[in-house]
């Protein structure tokens, strides 16, 4: 299974962007989106260090909400019932 995380572009230098999601910053390659118009404050889906798709802010926020729900559900599953 592959997982892409939505991140917001905060800096661009050629085909490399500094992106942020929930306080975490990463350098991301924009090479795969070189035909896309990208700007600071745009949102992209990031998979293994590469931006693979431009998304709307609404879609990014929806993805974050779903990922948070999965995290909470996973944390709850790891607690023994008799604890």
C-alpha angles and dihedrals in degrees: 000000000000124000128197122192123211113238134177120234112237100167135016127200111172108297094347124085133186105226135185136203124174093341095312117117126201139171108244131192114235092189095110090054097046091127091052122089105239128179140173111288093028118127124232135180109242125205121178092337098314128106103229103174140013112233137182122259088246092056091046092052092047090052092050090051092051092047090050090052091051091049092051092047091049092049091050091050092056094059113092112241093232094052 
